[in-house]
Structures are given as C-alpha cells and as structure tokens.
C-alpha cells in the first residue's frame, strides 16, 4: 500500500469514529420533557411567565413629581499631583536623561 491509501483509510476511520461518538452522545442527552419535570425548574419557568405579564404604567412620566426631579452635576475630580511625562524613562541625576549617547564612556580598570 502506498502512503496516500494509508492516509485515506486513517482519515476515514477517524471520521467514522467521530460520527459514531457524536450520534452516541446525542442519544444519551436528557429529554426536554424529563428536564421539565424538575420542580425547581418549574418554579423558575412560572416566574418567567409572570414577567411576561408585567405591564409598566408610563403615567408616572407625566406626573409633576417626576418632572420636578433634577439631574445633579458630576462632582469635580479630586486634586491629583501630576506624574512624570513618561513613566517608563529612568530618572537621572539633575534632570538630565542618561541615554547611551549622553553617558560618558565606561572605563575598565587596568590590572
């Protein structure tokens, strides 16, 4: 057998095995009717049904009390001390930034 035939057979086996496991898993899932018999779930479904029946009366939007409400402005932000312009730069002596171009050359002590 050549290499392509072996690869084709291996792929077919993997696909058939995956299909078998998929169908087997689907047949072992609980039925929705059986889940509906759970009393805790039934009470939750009843609560959801009651929510569908809720009607909001929008007459309160027209009342004088609602119209007299005021929106208060946002409080000013607390005073803060500003930090460095670039917090990722290493601070240097006397405010001069030490970069490789501005640093003096390193001298190694001779023995």
N, C-alpha and C positions, 0 to 999 in steps of 0.2 A: 504494500500500500504506500502511496506517496503521501507527502506531508499535507497537501490540500484535503485529501479524503479524510485523514485522521482529524484535521481541524474541523471539517464539516460535521463529522459524526459527533465530536465532542460538543460542538455548539448545539446540535440537535438534542443531545442528551440533557444539556443544561437547560435549554428552553422547555423541553418536556417536563423535566423535574420541577422547574419553576411554575409551570402551568398546573401541574398536579398539586403542589403545595398551595397555590393560590385558590384553587377550587376547593380543596380540603378545608382551608381556613374559612372560606366563605360559607361552607355548610355548617360550621361549628359556631357561627355567630349567634348570639341570642336573638330571638324573635322579638319584634317590637311589641307584640301583644303580651308577651311574658314580662317585658320591662314595664309595661303599663299597669301591671298588677301590683307593683310595688306601692305600698300605701304612702310612703314619703314623697314619691314622685307624683302621686295623685293629688296630694295637698298643694304641691308646687304648681301643678297644672291648673288647679282651681284658682290659685292666687293670680296666675297669669290671665285666666279668663276674666276675673274680676277687674283687672287692669284695663281690659278692652272695653269694659262698660263705663269707665270713668269719663265723665264729661266736665270740661272746665268751663265755668261761667265767666265770661270775659267782661261782665258788667262792672267789676271792681276797677277796671282800667279807666272807666268814665267817672268814678267817684271823686269827690273833692279831696278826700284824704290822700288818695293816690297821687292826684295832681299836685298836691302841696309838698310832696317829698322833694328833697333837694339832693343833688349829687355833690358830695364834698370833694374838694381838690385833693390831689395826692400830696402827702407830706413831702417836704424837701428832703433830698438825700442827706444823710449825716455827713458832717465835715470829715474829710479824709486827707491825710498827708500824701502828696504825690510821690510816687516811687521814682526809680531811675527810668530814663527814657528807654533803655534796652536792658532788661534784667538779666540777659544772658551773657553780657560782656563782663569780664572780670574787672572789678575796680582796681585802680592802680594808685600809685603814690602821687600826691599833688595834683590830682585830677588829670594827669596825662595818661593816656591809654598806652599800655605797653603792647605793641604788636611786634612781630619778628623784624619788621623794618626799622622800628624806632629803638629796639633794645640794643645795648652795646654788645659787641661780640664776646662770646664766652671764652675765657682763657683757662687753659688747663695748667695746673701747677706742674712744673718740671721737677723730676726727681733729683 
